[in-house]
Amino acid sequence: MPGRLIDGNVVSSSIRSRLTNRITKLKEKGISPCLATILVGNDPASAIYVQNKQKAAKQVGLIAQDHRLKDDLQQNELTILIDSLNNDSSVHGILVQLPLPKHINEFEIINKISPSKDVDGLTSINSGLLLHNEASLKPCTPSGIVELLDFYNIGIMSQNVIIVNRSILVGKPLALLMLERDATVTICHSKSVNLNRLLLQADIIITAVGDRSKFILKSEMVKDKAVVIDVGTNRQSGKLVGDVDFESVIEKASWITPVPGGVGPMTIAMLLSNTVTAAQNSVSPV
């Protein structure tokens, strides 16, 4: 029997409904949650991501500031903008769309964002708090994946979880969130040996490679009834596809996310949630 779909659109819609209520209550107290997005350059994919985030923010009742900057912007100019937003009490969340142009140091720019407004959860302060299980603002994609599993009552405790990604956006913070939930976690990457053998031991596989020329998760790499979460995005013959050979893997998996419509909507939903949380924290700090 084919695996069941994990529908990110359904889960994100549920989260957005709850956010609308939280935003209404904040506005009754005179607080209008505001998200400021910053896009440097004209990368088409990044522009679409920011557009979608802006649209979603407005749909739930957030104020959305959209800062579009030229690609030859100097780092000190970007720092000045971030400092201005940090000091603006009407702005509760700041998101710098990655990647930045190569002449700008991403680590330094991320850490210019006030941790209390870091709705991507990527500053060194928030990363450290995540390590100690004390983070209020957590990275969006990893926290969205946990929300998906919880919504469908898919157990995490004691499960053997393999994450095919070691980035600061997905793999590393996701491993910490899974450890918080008492999973046994393995992070795999391009230098991992015997990857197929490792994958066959996994109860939950989360893949976020995003390059089908380097990695495709096929059915022979998945054990029966495994849960498969596909974070990858690739363009293939004009269509958006993930890391997973969906048609074959769904025949073995117990649960599986589609691409599109799986993890993607959750990343945006958790960004909105972080912004509302940041607004609440500005009144009653955690």
N, C-alpha and C positions, 0 to 999 in steps of 0.2 A: 504494500500500500504506500503510495507516495507521501512524502513529508507534508506537514502543514505549514502554511505561509505565516510568517511573522510580519504583520502589516504595520509599517511605520506611519502610514498616513492616519490610521485609526488611533494609534497611541498618541501621536503628536496632536491630533485634534482634541483628545481628552485632556492633554496637558494645557493646551491653549485655552480651553474652556475654563479650567481652574485659574489660569493666569488672569483672564478677563475679570474674574471676581476679585482676585487679589489687587489688581490695578484699580478697580472701582473703589475698593475700600481705602486704598492709599490716597486716591484723589479726594475722597471725602475728608481726609485729614490735611489736605492742602499740598500733597506731594504728587507730582506728575512724573512718573518714571521716564527717564530719557536715555536712549542709546545713541552714541556717536560712533559712526563708522568712518574709517580712514582708508582710502584706496590711493596708492601711489602708482602711477603709470596707467597703461592702457591694455593690460593683459585681458583678453576676452573672457577667459574662464573666471578670473577674479572679479571682473565687472559683473558677470551674471550672478556669482555668489553674493556679492554685495547688494545687488538689486533685489535678490530674493529675500535677503535678511531685512532690508529696508521695508519691503512690502509686507512681510510677516509681522514686523514690529508694529506697523501702522494698523494692521488688521486686529491686533489684540488691544489696541489703545495706547501703545507707547508713543512718546514723542521720539522722532527719528531725525538725527542730524546726519547729513551726508557730506563728507569732506572728500572731494576728488582733487588730486594733486598731480602735477606734471611729473613725468618719469625721470627728469633730470634734477628733481628736488634734492637739495643738499640735506645731509643728516641733521645739521643744526636747525634748519628750517622746520623739519618734522618734529624735532625736540621741542621747539617753541610752541608749536600747535598742541602737542600732548601736554605740555606744562599748563597751557591756557585751559585745556579741558579738565585737567586735574584740579585746577583752582576754581572751576565753575561749579558752584553747588547745585545748579539745575541739571547738570549732567551726572548720571549715575553709573553708566557703563561706557567703556571705551574699547573699541575693537579695531585693531590694525590688521587689515587683510594681508595674509601671507600668500606667496612669498613677496618680499620686497626686492626692488632692484639691487643688483649685486654690489653697488657702491655704498649701500647702506647696511650697517651692522645690525642684523635682526635681534641678536641677544641684547644689545645695548638699548635698542628702541623698545623692545618688550618690557624691559626693566625700568623704563622711564614712566610707564603707566603706573598710577597709584594702585597698589594691591587691592584696595577697596573698590576700585572701578574696573578691575581686570576680569572682564566677563568671559574671556577665553581661558582663564585659570592657568596662564602660562608664565607669570612672573616667578622669579626665584622664591619669593616669599610664599606665594600660593602653592608652588610645587613642593616646598618644604612642609607646609601645613598638610598637604595631601599625604606626604610620607608619614606624618604623625597622626593621620586620621582626624585632622582638625580643620580641614578646608571647608569654607563656606561656599566659595566659588571654584567649581571643579571643571576641568576640560570638557567641552561640550560633547564631542563624539563618544568618548568613553562613558560619560555619565548617561548619555542617551542609550547606549547599548545595555547598560544595567537596567534602565527603565523598561526597555523592550522585554528583557528576560523576566522581570518582575511582573509586568502586565500579563504575560502569558503563563505565569506560575511555573516557569522553567527553573529548576533548582540550580544553584551555583555551589552551595556548600559541598565539599568533598569531591567535586567534579574535577576531572583532569582537563584543564583548559590550555589550549595552545593558541598563541597569538603570533601571526606571521606579520610582524612589523615591530620596529624598535624606535619609532620616532617619539618626539616629545608631545606631538599632537594626539597620537593614538596609543601606540604600543606600551610605552613606559607608564603613563598614568593609568591605562586600563589594567595593567598587571597589578598595580597597587590597589585599585578598586576591587579586583577579583580576590586578591589576598585578604582584603578587609572582610570579604564574604566567605572566607575559609575554603577557597578553591586551591587546588594544586596547580601552579602556573608555570608554563614554559614559554619563553619568548624565542621565536625562530626568526632568521634573517638570511641574507644572501650568502653568508659564510657558514651557515648551519650544515652539519654533516648528517646524512641519512634522514633528510627531511620527511620523505614519504613514510619511513618506518615510524617516526615520531608522530606524524599526523594520524596514523592508523590506531594510535593509542588514545586519541583525544575523545572525550565526551562532548566537549564544546570546542569548535574551531572558529577563530575570528581572524579573517584575512584582510589586510589593508595594504596590498602592494601597489595596485593601480597601474600595472604595466604587464599586459598579457604576453609581451615578448619575453618576459623574465619568469612569470609564474602564472599558472592556471591551476586551480584546484579541481581535480578530476575525481570521478566516482571511485576509482581504484585507490585513492588516497584517503578515503573516508570510511570509517567503520559503520556498520549498520546501526541506525537509530541515533547517530551523532546529531548534535545541534550545530548548524552552520550559519555564521553571521558574516555577511559580505560587505565590507566597507569600501572596497576598491571601486574606482570609476575609470572606465576606458571608453573611447569612441571606436566603434567597429562598424564599418559600412554605414556610417551616419547615425548609428544607434548607440545609446548609452548602455553599457554592460559592466558587470563587475569582474572580480577575480575568479568567480566560480563558474564552472561548466554546468549551468543551472539545470538544464534538461536531464542530464544524467545523474547529478548529485541529488536532486529532489527525490529520486527513486530509492535512495538509501537513507537519507536524513530523516529524523523525526520532526524537526523544525528547520526552516530555512528562510532567510530574508531575500526578497527580490531586489534587483537593481534595474530601474529606479523604484522608489517606493518603500525602501526598507530603512536603512540607517540614515540616509540623507535628511528626511524630514525631521528626524529626532535631533540631529545636530543643531538645526535652527531652533527647534522648540526649547532645547536646553540653553541656548544663548539667550532667548527671551526670558526664560526662567531665572537665569543668573542675573539679568538686568533688574528684574523685579526684586530679587533677593538683595541685590546691592542697594536698591532704593530703600528697602525696609531696613537694611543694616545702617543706612545713613542716619536713621532716626533712632534705632535701638541697636547699636553695634553688638555683634556677637562676641 
